[in-house]
Amino acid sequence: MIGEWIAALFAAFVVEPIEADVRQRLEEMQAPVQVVSQAGDCLGTTGPALLDRASGDLWWAGTTAISVATGLTSPAELLDANNPACAPIASYLVSAETEA
């Protein structure tokens, strides 16, 4: 019960803003069509994985939510680089951040 409540809060305050931020940043960077199309696949698999972790590890959920809200953690850091759908997007966002 509490895990579901935490997952819902985590989705509202972390997962949804991350998805919006990633999409916005890809649009602003005029990312290639391949990267933008893979973003949907990546976010579709990353969101549920983050929610599972948040519901099982309340400390991680709280610290991650604060880090994202304050800007200490970038969305690219929460994307799973080991996930084949996320690797190109994570590397693209990280390289764009270092160039900026």
C-alpha positions as CSV (number, residue, x, y, z in Angstrom):
1,M,0.0,0.0,0.0
2,I,2.7,2.5,1.0
3,G,4.9,1.3,-1.8
4,E,2.1,2.1,-4.3
5,W,1.6,5.5,-2.8
6,I,5.3,6.3,-3.0
7,A,5.4,5.0,-6.6
8,A,2.6,7.3,-7.6
9,L,4.3,10.3,-6.0
10,F,7.6,9.3,-7.6
11,A,5.9,9.1,-11.0
12,A,4.3,12.5,-10.6
13,F,7.4,14.3,-9.3
14,V,10.3,12.4,-11.1
15,V,9.3,10.1,-13.9
16,E,6.9,12.4,-15.7
17,P,9.1,15.5,-15.5
18,I,12.1,13.5,-16.7
19,E,10.1,12.2,-19.7
20,A,9.0,15.8,-20.5
21,D,12.5,17.2,-20.0
22,V,14.2,14.5,-22.2
23,R,11.7,15.1,-25.0
24,Q,12.1,18.9,-24.7
25,R,15.9,18.7,-24.7
26,L,15.9,16.4,-27.7
27,E,13.7,18.8,-29.6
28,E,15.8,21.8,-28.6
29,M,19.0,20.1,-29.7
30,Q,17.3,19.1,-33.0
31,A,18.3,15.5,-32.3
32,P,18.3,13.1,-35.3
33,V,15.0,11.3,-36.0
34,Q,16.5,8.0,-34.9
35,V,17.3,9.3,-31.4
36,V,13.9,10.9,-31.0
37,S,12.1,7.7,-32.0
38,Q,14.2,5.6,-29.6
39,A,13.4,8.0,-26.8
40,G,9.8,6.6,-26.7
41,D,11.2,3.1,-26.4
42,C,13.7,4.1,-23.7
43,L,11.2,6.1,-21.6
44,G,8.7,3.3,-21.9
45,T,11.1,0.8,-20.3
46,T,12.9,3.2,-17.9
47,G,9.7,4.6,-16.3
48,P,8.5,1.3,-14.9
49,A,12.0,0.3,-13.8
50,L,12.4,3.5,-11.9
51,L,8.9,3.1,-10.3
52,D,9.8,-0.5,-9.2
53,R,13.0,0.7,-7.6
54,A,11.3,3.6,-5.9
55,S,8.6,1.4,-4.4
56,G,11.2,-1.0,-3.1
57,D,13.8,1.6,-1.9
58,L,12.1,4.5,-0.2
59,W,15.4,6.2,0.7
60,W,16.6,6.1,-2.9
61,A,13.2,7.4,-4.1
62,G,13.3,10.4,-1.7
63,T,16.9,11.3,-2.4
64,T,16.4,11.0,-6.2
65,A,13.3,13.1,-6.1
66,I,15.2,15.9,-4.2
67,S,18.2,15.6,-6.6
68,V,16.0,15.9,-9.7
69,A,14.0,18.8,-8.2
70,T,17.1,20.7,-7.3
71,G,18.9,20.0,-10.5
72,L,21.7,17.9,-8.9
73,T,20.7,14.9,-11.1
74,S,20.1,15.3,-14.8
75,P,17.6,13.2,-16.6
76,A,20.4,11.5,-18.6
77,E,21.8,10.1,-15.4
78,L,18.6,8.2,-14.6
79,L,18.4,6.6,-18.0
80,D,19.7,3.1,-18.0
81,A,22.8,3.1,-20.3
82,N,22.8,-0.7,-20.2
83,N,19.3,-0.8,-21.7
84,P,19.8,-1.0,-25.5
85,A,16.8,1.3,-26.1
86,C,18.4,4.0,-23.8
87,A,22.1,3.8,-24.6
88,P,21.9,6.1,-27.6
89,I,19.7,8.7,-25.9
90,A,21.8,8.7,-22.7
91,S,25.1,9.1,-24.6
92,Y,23.5,11.8,-26.8
93,L,22.2,13.8,-23.9
94,V,25.5,13.4,-21.9
95,S,27.6,14.5,-24.9
96,A,25.3,17.4,-25.5
97,E,25.6,18.5,-21.9
98,T,29.4,18.4,-21.9
99,E,29.5,20.4,-25.2
100,A,27.2,23.1,-23.7
